[in-house]
């Protein structure tokens, strides 16, 4: 995995963490966590697809 792509994953996770902190007081803390769950689902789906494709 290219280094920039890995850093962009870390930046997205950190941005969701910060957004959760700020949105929690407005009772919107679930929105960044939902985005994070879609992000992890996408990464997992992509990994499974790559495993099936390599066989």
N, C-alpha and C positions, 0 to 999 in steps of 0.2 A: 504494500500500500504506500503510495507516495506520501512524503512527509507533510505536504500542505493539506492533503485530504485528511490525514490523521489530526492535524491541528484544527481543521475546520470542525471536525466532530467534537473535539474538546471545547472549542469556542461555543458551539451550539448548546452543549450540555451546560456550560457555565452560564450562558445567557438565559436558559430556561430556569436555572436555579435562582438567578438574580430576579428574573421576572416573577417567579413564584413568591419571592420575599416581598416584592412591592405590591403585587396583586392580592396577596393574602389579606391585607387590611381592608381592601375593597370587596372582599368575599368573591374574588375571581381567581383564587389560587389554583383551581383545577385546570384552567385553560393552558398554562405552560406545561403542566404535567401531562395533559392529553396530547399536546404537540410532541412531547418527549416520548410518550408511548408509541405514537405513530412513527417517530424516528427510529426507535429500537425495533419495531416491527418491520420496517423497511430494511434495516440492516440485516436482521435475521433472515428475512425472505430472500434477500440478495445472496446471502451466504449459502442458504440451502439450494438456491437455484444454481449457484456456481459449483457446489458439490455434485449435484445431479448431472450438470453439464460436463464435468471433468471425467465422469465414469464412462 
